[in-house]
Amino acid sequence: MTKRHATPVPERSEVPTPARRKLKATMRRPAGRAGLTLIELIVVLIVIGLLAGLVAPQILGRVSEARTTTARAQIELLGVALENYRLDNGVYPSTAQGLAALRVKPAGSPAPLNWRGPYVRKTIPPDPWGRMYIYTSPGTVDRQGFDLASLGRDGKAGGKDEDADLGNGQ
């Protein structure tokens, strides 16, 4: 009987598998290439800065435009609701009754004769800059009707661009 010498069996983690070989090969860096140089990083940052400088004003201009368009659309829709209120009741809600009269039957004078509301589905929204619309009846611009306005971004009378006043009389 010959004695066989037992060869040591390598542990499982030491056994090279095709997947492990491939992983080790992909993890190696090519010789002489440790990462990006400072010059390459500066060039990338300059390119990103230029792109941001060109794109940001375009996007910000659109946001301003969108707020103004939203305010005009809301004034128009509230104007339609006020016209429906007048058709049912013969008069517009008073300044004291305000736009809330479009949601809840108002008390006080002038009393609504045939209120069939609510004339708007949701609560009266603030303007896109977070302030309530200014409602007066009878109006100073439209003496036979009502004035409905937003003072724009700055919240002050007058102004240009996004600060300009918007309303049914303007």
C-alpha angles and dihedrals in degrees: 000000000000120000115234118218111228113230113217113254111226117237117260094251090055094055108102111227125190090251092052092048091052092048092051091049093052093047093057117096120224112259114273096013112102100156144297119332123233091252092054091050092050091050091051091049092049092051092049090048092051092049092049090049092053099041103039097066090050092053095043091050090054093052090054091047091049093053092051091048091048092052092050091049093048091049089051093049093046088049090055090050090050090051090052089050090052092049091054098040105028094237140053118253112271121252088255092052089048129175090318086080087073090064105031129030104260126231123215133040129004090035112211108247099198108012109182099170167167088099093184124045099218135034116289105273124225117242116273090269093057101257127117118256115257112242126185129171123218089030130223092221096036104033093181094049137013141295119229118180149159121210093217129232097325095048091226131112114265126010140134135265110348091000092058121113117252127198149130090270096047 
